[in-house]
């Protein structure tokens, strides 16, 4: 008599949960900044407002040890969402932001 086969059980992987990303924003005197604190320091996206209230994204910065984790993309996405919500066009002067715009055709109508 052969022993009854027992079903094999595999441990079920728990879905990875990430803490909510907290992005700060301030704007004053036709200049603005989005930022977030990472374990490696503060990351930021800096912009100015041009004619017709156009958002000119001048630069992004992410500390070296925080790069490659989606931090810069999160900052750009937030800036683009805010621009869309306020009816602004975006001029992506920063080379990184310009490349990201090229990868997101849904943002095309916002490019100044």
C-alpha positions as CSV (number, residue, x, y, z in Angstrom):
1,X,0.0,0.0,0.0
2,X,1.4,3.4,-1.0
3,X,1.1,6.2,1.3
4,X,-1.4,8.9,0.4
5,X,0.2,11.8,-1.5
6,X,0.1,15.0,0.4
7,X,-0.4,18.2,-1.5
8,X,2.7,20.3,-1.7
9,X,2.3,23.7,-0.3
10,X,4.3,26.7,-1.3
11,X,4.7,29.7,0.9
12,X,2.7,32.6,-0.6
13,X,4.8,35.7,-1.1
14,X,3.3,38.7,0.6
15,X,2.9,41.7,-1.8
16,X,5.6,44.2,-1.3
17,X,4.2,47.3,0.4
18,X,6.0,50.6,0.0
19,X,5.3,53.5,2.1
20,X,3.5,56.4,0.5
21,X,5.8,58.8,-1.2
22,X,5.6,62.2,0.4
23,X,6.5,65.0,-2.0
24,X,6.6,68.6,-0.7
25,X,5.9,71.6,-2.9
26,X,6.2,75.3,-2.6
27,X,5.9,78.1,-5.1
28,X,6.7,81.8,-4.7
29,X,7.7,84.7,-6.9
30,X,7.4,82.7,-10.1
31,X,9.7,80.0,-8.8
32,X,8.8,76.6,-7.4
33,X,10.3,73.4,-6.0
34,X,9.1,69.9,-5.4
35,X,11.2,67.8,-3.0
36,X,11.2,64.6,-1.1
37,X,13.5,63.2,1.6
38,X,15.2,59.9,0.8
39,X,17.5,57.8,3.0
40,X,20.4,59.4,1.1
41,X,19.3,63.0,1.5
42,X,16.9,65.4,-0.2
43,X,15.9,65.1,-3.9
44,X,14.4,68.0,-5.7
45,X,12.9,69.3,-9.0
46,X,13.2,73.1,-9.5
47,X,11.1,75.2,-11.9
48,X,10.3,78.7,-12.8
49,X,7.2,80.2,-14.3
50,X,7.5,81.9,-17.7
51,X,5.1,83.8,-19.9
52,X,1.5,82.5,-20.0
53,X,2.2,80.8,-16.6
54,X,4.3,78.1,-18.4
55,X,6.2,75.8,-16.0
56,X,9.8,75.7,-17.0
57,X,11.5,72.7,-15.3
58,X,15.1,73.7,-15.0
59,X,16.6,70.8,-13.1
60,X,16.2,67.6,-11.0
61,X,18.6,66.3,-8.4
62,X,18.6,62.9,-6.6
63,X,21.4,62.0,-4.2
64,X,23.7,59.3,-5.7
65,X,22.7,56.6,-3.2
66,X,19.0,57.1,-4.0
67,X,19.3,57.0,-7.8
68,X,17.6,54.3,-9.8
69,X,14.7,54.0,-7.4
70,X,12.1,56.1,-9.2
71,X,12.6,59.2,-7.1
72,X,13.2,61.6,-10.0
73,X,10.3,60.1,-11.9
74,X,8.0,60.5,-8.9
75,X,8.9,64.2,-8.8
76,X,8.4,64.8,-12.5
77,X,5.1,62.9,-12.4
78,X,3.8,65.1,-9.6
79,X,4.9,68.3,-11.4
80,X,3.2,67.2,-14.6
81,X,0.0,66.2,-12.7
82,X,0.0,69.6,-11.0
83,X,0.6,71.4,-14.3
84,X,-2.3,69.5,-15.9
85,X,-4.6,70.4,-12.9
86,X,-3.8,74.1,-13.1
87,X,-3.9,74.3,-16.9
88,X,-0.2,75.0,-17.3
89,X,2.1,73.9,-20.2
90,X,5.5,72.4,-19.3
91,X,8.8,73.3,-20.9
92,X,11.2,70.5,-19.9
93,X,14.6,72.3,-20.1
94,X,16.2,69.7,-17.8
95,X,17.6,66.9,-20.0
96,X,16.2,64.1,-17.7
97,X,12.7,65.6,-17.8
98,X,12.9,66.0,-21.6
99,X,13.7,62.3,-21.9
100,X,10.9,61.3,-19.5
101,X,8.4,63.4,-21.6
102,X,9.5,61.4,-24.7
103,X,8.5,58.2,-22.9
104,X,5.1,59.4,-21.8
105,X,2.9,60.2,-24.9
106,X,0.0,61.0,-22.6
107,X,1.9,64.1,-21.5
108,X,2.4,65.3,-25.1
109,X,-0.3,67.9,-25.0
110,X,1.3,69.6,-22.0
111,X,4.6,70.2,-23.7
112,X,5.2,73.9,-24.3
